[in-house]
Structures are given as structure tokens and as C-alpha cells.
């Protein structure tokens, strides 16, 4: 193990063992048996070191997701993704708080990759007509709720004592972005007289938007495609529907 890797591993271990998740550069240098100049040469300063610890943490978190092949059911993949996110936070509470700290000025590239993986699963759901919002908006809703629940569980364990809270919030959030039939399969309603309801309209718009992004229609110009996508997203994201 080279010097940089040793310093990084020591810093990650100290973060995990710290009562409050904070470490000093002096403690890291002593544990890694290096001088301060070596730490500053590799990481610049304490924030640079902690940013590297965060990147290391995200790489660990994404390792399983990168190896996990997409299943036949994107909705189940969304459930599994939520649960694995929370489990990682519970196993690594100090690291997880650091990974989502507002003090980190630069968003790690791995955090963006995590968001992209979620968005792809939602795009798959949209392509099957199971999403009532545009995938990008749905990803923002799901990710913010997932991180919020995980942070509460690790930051306030004495208050948030019921692990089932995560599943309850997960199901509520999924119900807000997925169509009813995606959650509980049911026969398609008869719309011959009254026409499609709001949920069907949103689902159809979301599905068409996802399909258009995946395989743009060559009969449309770029401008027409952009405009049509904007209209479909507006219909899919229209507020005020159950």
C-alpha cells in the first residue's frame, strides 16, 4: 500500500471510530506514521483529505450497485436500491453523515453516478408506463427522501428507533411517483365513456417522454423533439393530482 492509500485508509478508519465523525490531521499523521507535509502534499488540507474519504466511501457504496444487473422489474429494483442505501448508512453512520455534509463544497463524481443509476431505473419504469412523473423529477424526489430518512436514522437514533420508518416512507414516496398499477397490479379501468383519468394521462406522458429520450424520432427536428419533450414533461409533472 502506497503512502497516499495508507493515509486515506487511516483517515477513513478514524472517521468511522470517532464519536462525532470528526478527525484531526495530527491524529491521521500519527496513525499513518507520516509527517504533516506528506498529508498536505497528497491532499492539500483537511477538507481535501475528508473529500477523498467521501470519494472512497461513495466508491464502496457504488461497488455493489455497479455489479448489480438490472432486473426484469424496475419497481423492485427501486425498492432494493432504497433499502440498500439505508443499510449502507446504518453500517457506516459517520461516513454517511460526512458523505452528505453541506460542508463539502464539491459534489463527488460518485454522488452524481448514484443519482444517474436511480434515474435509469426510473426511466425503465417510465418506459413501461409505471411512472407518473418525468424520470428526472421523480429521481430528485426519491433521492431527497431516501437521503433524508437515512440521515435521520443515523443522526438521531434515539428519536428514530423504528427501522420500519424507512419502508413506510419508501412506500409513500414510491406511491407519489409511480402509477397505482405499478404498486398493486389491478385490471385496467374502463375509459370508453369518460376518457383517461389524470393518473393515466400523467403515466402516458411520462412513458412517451422516456421513450422519446431513449429513441428520438428522426421525423422530428431537434427543436421539435425538445419542444415535444417539454410538453410531455409538463403534463407528467402537473401538480394537484392524486
C-alpha positions as CSV (number, residue, x, y, z in Angstrom):
1,X,0.0,0.0,0.0
2,X,1.5,3.3,-1.0
3,X,1.7,6.4,1.3
4,X,-1.4,8.1,-0.1
5,X,-3.6,5.0,0.2
6,X,-2.3,4.4,3.7
7,X,-3.2,7.9,4.8
8,X,-6.6,7.6,3.2
9,X,-7.4,4.3,4.8
10,X,-6.2,5.5,8.2
11,X,-8.4,8.7,7.9
12,X,-11.4,6.5,6.9
13,X,-10.9,4.2,9.9
14,X,-10.6,7.2,12.3
15,X,-13.7,8.8,10.9
16,X,-15.6,5.5,11.5
17,X,-14.3,5.2,15.1
18,X,-14.7,8.9,16.1
19,X,-17.6,9.7,18.5
20,X,-18.7,12.6,16.4
21,X,-17.2,11.6,13.0
22,X,-14.5,14.3,13.1
23,X,-10.8,13.7,12.9
24,X,-7.7,15.9,13.1
25,X,-4.9,15.9,10.6
26,X,-2.5,15.4,13.5
27,X,-4.2,12.2,14.6
28,X,-4.2,10.9,11.0
29,X,-0.5,11.7,10.6
30,X,0.3,9.9,13.9
31,X,-1.7,6.8,13.0
32,X,-0.4,6.6,9.4
33,X,3.2,7.3,10.7
34,X,3.8,10.2,8.3
35,X,4.6,13.8,8.7
36,X,2.2,16.7,8.0
37,X,4.0,17.7,4.8
38,X,3.2,14.3,3.3
39,X,-0.5,14.6,4.1
40,X,-0.7,18.1,2.7
41,X,1.3,17.1,-0.4
42,X,-1.3,14.4,-1.3
43,X,-4.5,16.0,-0.1
44,X,-3.8,19.8,0.2
45,X,-5.6,20.3,3.5
46,X,-8.1,18.7,5.9
47,X,-11.0,19.4,3.6
48,X,-9.1,17.8,0.7
49,X,-8.5,14.7,2.9
50,X,-12.1,14.4,4.0
51,X,-13.2,14.9,0.4
52,X,-11.0,11.9,-0.5
53,X,-12.6,9.9,2.3
54,X,-16.0,10.8,0.9
55,X,-15.0,9.7,-2.6
56,X,-13.7,6.4,-1.0
57,X,-17.0,6.0,0.8
58,X,-19.1,6.5,-2.3
59,X,-16.9,4.0,-4.3
60,X,-17.7,1.4,-1.6
61,X,-21.3,2.3,-1.7
62,X,-21.5,2.1,-5.5
63,X,-19.4,-1.1,-5.8
64,X,-22.4,-3.4,-5.3
65,X,-24.7,-1.2,-7.5
66,X,-22.2,-1.3,-10.3
67,X,-22.1,-5.1,-10.2
68,X,-25.9,-5.5,-9.8
69,X,-27.5,-6.2,-13.2
70,X,-30.9,-4.6,-13.8
71,X,-33.8,-6.9,-13.0
72,X,-36.9,-7.6,-15.0
73,X,-38.9,-5.4,-12.6
74,X,-37.6,-1.8,-12.3
75,X,-40.1,-1.1,-9.4
76,X,-38.5,-3.9,-7.4
77,X,-35.0,-2.5,-8.3
78,X,-36.2,0.8,-6.9
79,X,-37.3,-0.8,-3.7
80,X,-34.0,-2.7,-3.4
81,X,-32.0,0.4,-4.2
82,X,-33.7,2.4,-1.4
83,X,-33.2,-0.4,1.1
84,X,-29.5,-0.9,0.2
85,X,-29.0,2.9,0.5
86,X,-30.4,2.9,4.1
87,X,-28.5,-0.2,5.1
88,X,-25.2,1.3,3.9
89,X,-25.9,4.4,6.0
90,X,-26.7,2.3,9.1
91,X,-23.5,0.3,8.7
92,X,-21.4,3.4,8.2
93,X,-23.1,6.2,10.2
94,X,-20.1,8.6,10.5
95,X,-19.0,8.1,6.9
96,X,-22.6,8.6,5.7
97,X,-23.0,11.9,7.5
98,X,-19.8,13.1,6.1
99,X,-20.8,12.0,2.6
100,X,-23.9,14.2,2.8
101,X,-22.4,17.1,4.8
102,X,-23.2,20.6,3.4
103,X,-19.6,21.5,4.4
104,X,-18.4,19.6,1.4
105,X,-18.1,22.3,-1.3
106,X,-17.7,20.0,-4.3
107,X,-20.2,17.2,-5.1
108,X,-18.3,14.0,-5.5
109,X,-18.5,12.5,-9.0
110,X,-19.6,9.2,-7.4
111,X,-22.6,11.0,-5.9
112,X,-23.7,12.1,-9.4
113,X,-23.2,8.5,-10.6
114,X,-25.5,7.3,-7.8
115,X,-28.2,9.7,-9.0
116,X,-27.8,8.6,-12.5
117,X,-28.3,4.9,-11.5
118,X,-31.5,5.9,-9.8
119,X,-32.7,7.9,-12.8
120,X,-32.0,5.0,-15.2
121,X,-34.2,2.7,-13.1
122,X,-37.0,5.3,-13.1
123,X,-36.6,5.7,-16.9
124,X,-37.1,1.9,-17.2
125,X,-40.2,2.2,-15.1
126,X,-41.4,5.1,-17.3
127,X,-40.9,3.2,-20.5
128,X,-43.3,0.5,-19.1
129,X,-45.9,3.1,-18.2
130,X,-45.3,2.8,-14.5
131,X,-44.2,6.3,-13.7
132,X,-46.5,9.3,-13.3
133,X,-43.7,11.9,-13.4
134,X,-40.8,12.6,-15.6
135,X,-37.8,10.5,-14.5
136,X,-35.6,13.5,-13.7
137,X,-38.1,15.0,-11.3
138,X,-39.0,11.6,-9.8
139,X,-35.3,11.0,-9.1
140,X,-35.0,14.2,-7.2
141,X,-38.0,13.3,-5.1
142,X,-36.8,9.8,-4.4
143,X,-33.2,10.7,-3.7
144,X,-34.0,13.6,-1.3
145,X,-36.4,11.4,0.7
146,X,-34.0,8.4,0.7
147,X,-31.1,10.6,2.0
148,X,-33.4,12.3,4.5
149,X,-34.6,9.1,6.1
150,X,-31.1,7.6,6.2
151,X,-29.7,10.8,7.8
152,X,-32.4,10.8,10.5
153,X,-31.8,7.1,11.3
154,X,-28.0,7.6,11.8
155,X,-28.0,11.2,13.2
156,X,-30.9,10.8,15.7
157,X,-31.1,7.1,16.6
158,X,-32.7,7.8,19.9
159,X,-35.6,9.5,18.2
160,X,-35.9,7.4,15.1
161,X,-35.9,4.0,16.7
162,X,-38.3,2.1,14.4
163,X,-36.5,0.7,11.4
164,X,-39.8,0.2,9.6
165,X,-40.0,4.0,9.2
166,X,-37.7,3.7,6.2
167,X,-40.1,1.2,4.5
168,X,-43.1,3.4,5.3
169,X,-41.5,6.5,3.8
170,X,-40.2,4.5,0.8
171,X,-43.7,3.2,0.0
172,X,-45.3,6.6,0.4
173,X,-42.7,8.2,-1.8
174,X,-43.0,5.5,-4.4
175,X,-46.8,5.9,-4.4
176,X,-46.3,9.6,-5.2
177,X,-44.2,8.9,-8.3
178,X,-45.3,5.5,-9.5
179,X,-48.7,4.6,-11.0
180,X,-51.1,2.6,-8.9
181,X,-50.8,-0.5,-11.0
182,X,-47.0,-0.4,-10.6
183,X,-47.5,-0.8,-6.8
184,X,-50.6,-3.1,-6.8
185,X,-51.4,-4.7,-10.1
186,X,-55.1,-4.2,-11.0
187,X,-57.3,-4.5,-14.1
188,X,-57.2,-1.5,-16.4
189,X,-60.2,0.7,-15.8
190,X,-62.8,1.1,-18.5
191,X,-62.3,4.6,-20.0
192,X,-64.5,4.1,-23.0
193,X,-67.1,6.6,-21.7
194,X,-65.2,9.0,-19.5
195,X,-61.8,9.0,-21.1
196,X,-58.5,8.6,-19.3
197,X,-58.1,9.9,-15.7
198,X,-55.4,12.2,-14.6
199,X,-53.1,9.4,-13.4
200,X,-53.3,7.7,-16.8
201,X,-52.6,10.9,-18.6
202,X,-49.5,11.6,-16.4
203,X,-48.3,8.0,-16.8
204,X,-48.7,8.1,-20.6
205,X,-46.9,11.4,-20.9
206,X,-44.1,10.2,-18.7
207,X,-43.8,7.0,-20.8
208,X,-43.8,8.8,-24.1
209,X,-41.2,11.3,-22.8
210,X,-38.9,8.4,-21.7
211,X,-39.3,6.6,-25.0
212,X,-38.6,9.8,-26.9
213,X,-35.4,10.4,-24.9
214,X,-34.3,6.8,-25.5
215,X,-35.0,6.6,-29.2
216,X,-35.6,10.1,-30.7
217,X,-38.0,10.2,-33.7
218,X,-35.9,11.1,-36.8
219,X,-39.0,12.5,-38.4
220,X,-38.8,15.4,-35.9
221,X,-36.3,18.2,-35.9
222,X,-34.1,18.7,-32.8
223,X,-36.2,21.8,-31.9
224,X,-39.4,19.8,-32.3
225,X,-38.1,17.0,-30.2
226,X,-37.1,19.4,-27.4
227,X,-40.5,21.1,-27.6
228,X,-42.4,17.8,-27.5
229,X,-40.3,16.6,-24.6
230,X,-41.0,19.8,-22.7
231,X,-44.8,19.4,-23.3
232,X,-44.8,15.8,-22.2
233,X,-42.8,16.5,-19.1
234,X,-45.2,19.4,-18.2
235,X,-48.1,17.0,-18.5
236,X,-46.3,14.3,-16.5
237,X,-45.3,16.7,-13.7
238,X,-48.6,18.6,-13.5
239,X,-49.3,19.2,-9.8
240,X,-52.6,18.8,-8.0
241,X,-53.3,15.2,-9.0
242,X,-53.7,12.3,-6.5
